[in-house]
């Protein structure tokens, strides 16, 4: 039996991308940032117990970039 999924709110600073991700997401970040502006942000980011991102890495990169541009 798989362990139950636990849903929590975490700061972006507490999670990190998977180091061996074969995808280059830099070009897609602009599109994701645009969708944040159009639709808002409230999608889950899947991470393992160590805070390593397993899904939605582009959303994390876009969120960090968006936050940096606002600062």
Buried (B, 14 or more C-beta within 10 A) or exposed (E): EEEEEEEEEEEEEEBBBBEEEEEEBEEBBEEBBEEBEEEEEEEEBEBEEEEEBEEBBBBBBBBEBBEEEEE
